[in-house]
Amino acid sequence: MKMQTLALFFAVAVAIGGVAWVFLYPLLSGERQAEKRRALVARPEPGARAASARTSQKNRREQIEETLKALDVKAQRSKSPPIEIRIQQAGLAWTKLRFFIISGVIGLFLFLVVLVMGGGTIPAAVLGFAGGFGVPRWLLSFLKKRREKRFLESFPDAVDVITRGIKAGLPLLDSLKIIASEAPEPARSEFRSIVETQTIGMPLGEACGKLYERMPVAEANFFGIVISIQQKSGGNLSEALGNLSRVLRDRKKMKAKIQAMSMEAKASATIIGCLPVAVGLLVYLTSPEYIELLWTTRTGRMMLAGCAVWMSMGVLVMKNMINFDF
């Protein structure tokens, strides 16, 4: 009975925390302001601009706008990709069935562990559900971010090699083949996929645009946009890729600078997150009979569960506030 009451209180605390997260997180993280800024930047300029002397320039502009709109649609779709794409982005060779089997095994294992330890059916079911649906997806997210980080470390060098190859007179496809055979992983496998996709008949611009689906970072999207626009509208590709390489390196420098400047906030968040645990441990060492009421009485266990839920939500909010997305 006590465990059921505790589980019910835990579920209510999670529900209240979820509602607070949904309504307060957009205000704290600045997502609404970012959406307004993107809408303001993407707003078309008013007024008609048509002149007989600029017909060719207007046609080229329309082609570029159509390409950017198509790429923007792909970017919107990639925000919530299916599970097969997420597995591919994590660099795993699993099938969808294998992923669900592993998720079910993890959930069943946690359910049995809690049940054998005498935790009760409801807490075991809650923990099994969280383990089956949360742990595998967290693992995919972790592997995806690690793979993206490794890709971004070698991607500017790969673009430089392509630029030098084009300036030396090599076709774009041959320059991509050099990256597909010489670059470190995961850039090598991603460019190999581009070459293989182009070999079976897909246009090179579209094949490069699909890089963003497998590696959803802004730098890969920039590369796909440059190649797609050049394939449709023409232009000096070596100059465009050279400018892209400078942009990628500037972004890399800015990322390192932002991480250095945000270390103070991260250290403060770490101290705030560890402070309750440290204080509780010190109180237990000095006067254990005073703090033992938190886990020996029913009211104390309810308070401890609620504090754990809200403290976890606070840590997640601080984590999202200090992890800048750029």
C-alpha positions as CSV (number, residue, x, y, z in Angstrom):
1,M,0.0,0.0,0.0
2,K,2.8,2.4,0.8
3,M,4.6,1.6,-2.4
4,Q,1.4,2.2,-4.4
5,T,0.9,5.6,-2.7
6,L,4.5,6.5,-3.4
7,A,4.2,5.5,-7.0
8,L,1.0,7.5,-7.4
9,F,2.6,10.6,-5.9
10,F,5.6,10.1,-8.2
11,A,3.3,9.9,-11.2
12,V,1.5,13.0,-10.2
13,A,4.8,14.9,-9.6
14,V,6.0,13.8,-13.1
15,A,2.7,14.9,-14.7
16,I,2.9,18.4,-13.0
17,G,6.6,18.7,-14.0
18,G,5.7,17.7,-17.6
19,V,3.1,20.4,-17.8
20,A,5.5,23.0,-16.4
21,W,8.1,21.8,-18.9
22,V,5.8,22.2,-21.8
23,F,4.7,25.7,-20.9
24,L,7.8,27.2,-19.3
25,Y,10.6,25.7,-21.3
26,P,9.9,27.7,-24.6
27,L,10.0,30.9,-22.5
28,L,13.3,30.0,-20.8
29,S,15.1,28.5,-23.8
30,G,14.3,31.4,-26.2
31,E,12.7,29.1,-28.8
32,R,9.9,31.5,-29.5
33,Q,12.3,34.4,-30.0
34,A,14.3,32.3,-32.3
35,E,11.2,31.4,-34.4
36,K,10.3,35.0,-34.6
37,R,13.8,35.9,-35.8
38,R,13.7,33.2,-38.4
39,A,10.3,34.2,-39.7
40,L,11.5,37.8,-39.9
41,V,14.6,36.8,-41.9
42,A,12.6,34.6,-44.2
43,R,9.9,37.2,-44.9
44,P,10.0,38.1,-48.6
45,E,10.7,41.7,-49.6
46,P,7.6,43.6,-50.6
47,G,7.1,45.1,-54.0
48,A,7.5,43.8,-57.5
49,R,10.9,43.7,-59.2
50,A,10.6,43.0,-62.8
51,A,12.7,44.6,-65.6
52,S,13.5,43.5,-69.0
53,A,17.2,44.1,-68.5
54,R,17.2,41.8,-65.4
55,T,15.2,38.9,-66.7
56,S,18.1,36.4,-66.6
57,Q,19.1,37.5,-63.2
58,K,15.5,37.1,-62.0
59,N,15.3,33.6,-63.4
60,R,18.5,32.6,-61.6
61,R,17.2,34.1,-58.4
62,E,13.9,32.1,-58.8
63,Q,15.9,28.9,-59.3
64,I,17.9,29.6,-56.2
65,E,14.8,30.4,-54.2
66,E,13.1,27.2,-55.3
67,T,16.2,25.2,-54.3
68,L,16.3,26.8,-50.9
69,K,12.6,26.2,-50.3
70,A,13.1,22.5,-51.2
71,L,16.0,22.2,-48.9
72,D,14.1,24.0,-46.1
73,V,11.3,21.4,-46.5
74,K,13.8,18.6,-46.1
75,A,15.3,20.3,-43.0
76,Q,11.8,20.6,-41.4
77,R,11.2,16.9,-42.1
78,S,14.5,15.9,-40.6
79,K,13.6,17.4,-37.2
80,S,11.4,14.3,-36.4
81,P,12.9,11.5,-38.5
82,P,11.6,7.9,-38.3
83,I,13.5,5.4,-36.2
84,E,15.3,3.9,-39.2
85,I,16.9,7.3,-40.0
86,R,17.8,7.9,-36.3
87,I,19.6,4.5,-36.2
88,Q,21.4,5.4,-39.4
89,Q,22.4,8.8,-38.0
90,A,23.8,7.1,-34.9
91,G,26.1,5.1,-37.2
92,L,24.5,1.7,-36.3
93,A,23.8,-1.1,-38.6
94,W,20.7,-2.2,-36.7
95,T,17.3,-3.0,-38.3
96,K,14.1,-1.6,-37.0
97,L,13.1,-5.0,-35.6
98,R,16.4,-5.5,-33.8
99,F,16.1,-2.0,-32.2
100,F,12.6,-2.8,-30.8
101,I,13.8,-6.3,-29.6
102,I,16.7,-4.6,-27.7
103,S,14.3,-2.0,-26.3
104,G,11.9,-4.7,-25.1
105,V,14.7,-6.7,-23.5
106,I,15.9,-3.7,-21.6
107,G,12.4,-2.8,-20.4
108,L,11.7,-6.4,-19.3
109,F,15.0,-6.7,-17.5
110,L,14.4,-3.5,-15.4
111,F,10.9,-4.7,-14.7
112,L,12.1,-8.0,-13.3
113,V,14.9,-6.4,-11.3
114,V,12.5,-4.1,-9.5
115,L,9.9,-6.8,-9.0
116,V,12.5,-9.3,-7.6
117,M,13.8,-6.6,-5.2
118,G,10.3,-6.2,-3.8
119,G,9.6,-2.7,-5.3
120,G,6.0,-3.5,-6.3
121,T,4.2,-4.0,-9.6
122,I,3.5,-0.4,-10.4
123,P,7.0,1.0,-9.8
124,A,8.4,-2.0,-11.7
125,A,6.1,-1.3,-14.6
126,V,7.0,2.5,-14.6
127,L,10.7,1.8,-14.5
128,G,10.4,-0.9,-17.2
129,F,8.4,1.4,-19.5
130,A,11.0,4.2,-19.0
131,G,13.9,1.8,-19.6
132,G,12.3,0.2,-22.7
133,F,11.4,3.5,-24.4
134,G,13.9,6.0,-22.9
135,V,17.3,4.2,-22.6
136,P,17.5,3.0,-26.2
137,R,16.5,6.4,-27.6
138,W,18.9,8.2,-25.2
139,L,21.6,5.8,-26.5
140,L,20.8,6.8,-30.1
141,S,20.9,10.5,-29.3
142,F,24.3,10.1,-27.5
143,L,25.8,8.1,-30.4
144,K,24.4,10.6,-32.9
145,K,25.9,13.6,-31.2
146,R,29.3,11.9,-30.8
147,R,29.2,11.0,-34.5
148,E,28.3,14.5,-35.5
149,K,31.2,15.9,-33.5
150,R,33.7,13.6,-35.2
151,F,32.2,14.5,-38.6
152,L,32.6,18.3,-37.9
153,E,36.2,17.9,-36.9
154,S,37.2,16.6,-40.4
155,F,34.5,18.2,-42.6
156,P,36.3,21.6,-43.2
157,D,39.5,19.7,-44.3
158,A,37.4,17.6,-46.6
159,V,35.9,20.7,-48.2
160,D,39.4,22.2,-48.6
161,V,40.5,19.0,-50.4
162,I,37.5,19.3,-52.8
163,T,38.2,22.9,-53.4
164,R,41.9,22.3,-54.3
165,G,40.9,19.4,-56.5
166,I,38.5,21.5,-58.5
167,K,41.1,24.3,-58.8
168,A,43.5,21.7,-60.1
169,G,41.1,20.7,-62.8
170,L,39.5,17.6,-61.4
171,P,35.7,17.0,-61.8
172,L,33.6,17.4,-58.7
173,L,32.8,13.6,-58.6
174,D,36.5,12.7,-58.7
175,S,37.2,15.1,-55.8
176,L,34.4,13.5,-53.8
177,K,35.9,10.1,-54.5
178,I,39.2,11.2,-52.9
179,I,37.3,12.1,-49.7
180,A,35.4,8.8,-49.9
181,S,38.7,6.9,-49.8
182,E,41.1,9.1,-47.8
183,A,39.1,11.0,-45.2
184,P,38.7,9.7,-41.6
185,E,35.4,8.3,-40.4
186,P,32.5,9.2,-40.4
187,A,33.2,11.7,-43.2
188,R,34.6,8.8,-45.4
189,S,31.4,6.7,-45.2
190,E,29.2,9.7,-45.7
191,F,31.0,10.8,-48.9
192,R,31.1,7.2,-50.1
193,S,27.3,7.2,-49.8
194,I,27.2,10.3,-52.0
195,V,29.3,8.7,-54.6
196,E,27.4,5.4,-54.6
197,T,24.0,7.3,-54.7
198,Q,25.2,9.3,-57.7
199,T,26.5,6.1,-59.4
200,I,23.0,4.6,-59.5
201,G,21.6,7.6,-61.4
202,M,20.7,10.3,-58.8
203,P,21.8,13.8,-59.8
204,L,24.9,14.9,-57.9
205,G,23.2,18.0,-56.4
206,E,20.4,15.8,-54.9
207,A,22.9,13.2,-53.7
208,C,24.8,15.9,-51.8
209,G,21.6,17.3,-50.5
210,K,20.8,13.9,-48.9
211,L,23.9,14.3,-46.7
212,Y,21.9,16.4,-44.4
213,E,19.4,13.6,-43.8
214,R,22.1,11.2,-42.7
215,M,24.2,13.9,-40.8
216,P,21.7,16.6,-39.6
217,V,24.2,19.4,-38.9
218,A,24.1,22.9,-40.3
219,E,27.5,22.5,-42.0
220,A,26.2,19.5,-44.0
221,N,23.2,21.5,-45.0
222,F,25.4,24.4,-46.2
223,F,27.4,21.9,-48.4
224,G,24.2,20.5,-49.9
225,I,22.9,24.0,-50.7
226,V,26.1,25.1,-52.4
227,I,26.3,22.0,-54.6
228,S,22.6,22.0,-55.4
229,I,22.6,25.7,-56.4
230,Q,25.8,25.3,-58.5
231,Q,24.3,22.3,-60.3
232,K,21.1,24.1,-61.2
233,S,22.3,27.7,-61.7
234,G,26.0,27.4,-62.5
235,G,28.8,29.6,-61.1
236,N,32.3,29.3,-59.8
237,L,32.2,26.2,-57.6
238,S,35.7,26.5,-56.3
239,E,35.1,30.0,-55.1
240,A,31.8,29.0,-53.5
241,L,33.4,26.0,-51.7
242,G,36.3,28.2,-50.6
243,N,33.9,30.6,-49.0
244,L,32.1,27.7,-47.4
245,S,35.4,26.3,-46.0
246,R,36.1,29.7,-44.4
247,V,32.5,29.8,-43.0
248,L,33.0,26.3,-41.5
249,R,36.2,27.2,-39.9
250,D,34.8,30.4,-38.5
251,R,31.9,28.5,-37.1
252,K,34.3,26.0,-35.5
253,K,36.3,28.9,-33.9
254,M,33.0,30.5,-32.7
255,K,31.9,27.2,-31.2
256,A,35.1,26.8,-29.2
257,K,34.9,30.5,-28.0
258,I,31.3,30.0,-26.9
259,Q,32.2,26.8,-25.0
260,A,35.0,28.6,-23.3
261,M,32.7,31.5,-22.3
262,S,29.9,29.2,-21.1
263,M,32.2,27.2,-18.8
264,E,31.4,29.5,-15.9
265,A,27.7,28.9,-16.3
266,K,28.3,25.2,-16.6
267,A,30.4,25.1,-13.4
268,S,27.7,27.1,-11.5
269,A,25.0,24.7,-12.8
270,T,27.1,21.7,-11.7
271,I,27.6,23.2,-8.2
272,I,23.8,23.9,-7.9
273,G,22.9,20.4,-9.0
274,C,25.3,18.7,-6.6
275,L,24.6,20.9,-3.6
276,P,21.5,19.1,-2.3
277,V,23.2,15.7,-2.6
278,A,26.3,16.9,-0.8
279,V,24.3,18.6,1.9
280,G,22.2,15.5,2.5
281,L,25.3,13.3,2.7
282,L,27.0,15.7,5.2
283,V,23.8,15.8,7.4
284,Y,23.7,12.0,7.3
285,L,27.3,11.7,8.5
286,T,26.8,14.2,11.3
287,S,23.3,13.4,12.5
288,P,21.8,10.3,10.7
289,E,18.8,10.1,13.0
290,Y,17.7,13.5,11.8
291,I,17.7,12.8,8.1
292,E,16.6,9.2,8.2
293,L,13.0,10.4,8.5
294,L,13.1,11.0,4.7
295,W,13.2,7.3,3.9
296,T,11.9,5.7,7.0
297,T,8.5,7.5,7.1
298,R,5.8,7.7,4.4
299,T,5.7,11.4,4.3
300,G,9.5,11.6,4.0
301,R,9.5,9.2,1.1
302,M,6.9,11.2,-0.7
303,M,8.9,14.4,-0.1
304,L,12.1,12.7,-1.3
305,A,10.4,11.5,-4.5
306,G,9.0,14.9,-5.2
307,C,12.3,16.6,-4.6
308,A,14.1,14.1,-6.9
309,V,11.6,14.8,-9.7
310,W,11.7,18.6,-9.4
311,M,15.5,18.6,-9.0
312,S,15.9,16.5,-12.1
313,M,13.7,18.9,-14.0
314,G,15.7,21.8,-12.8
315,V,19.0,20.2,-13.9
316,L,17.5,19.6,-17.3
317,V,16.3,23.2,-17.6
318,M,19.7,24.5,-16.6
319,K,21.4,22.1,-19.1
320,N,19.2,23.3,-22.0
321,M,19.8,27.0,-21.0
322,I,23.6,26.7,-21.1
323,N,24.0,24.4,-24.1
324,F,23.8,26.9,-26.9
325,D,22.6,25.8,-30.3
326,F,24.3,27.7,-33.1
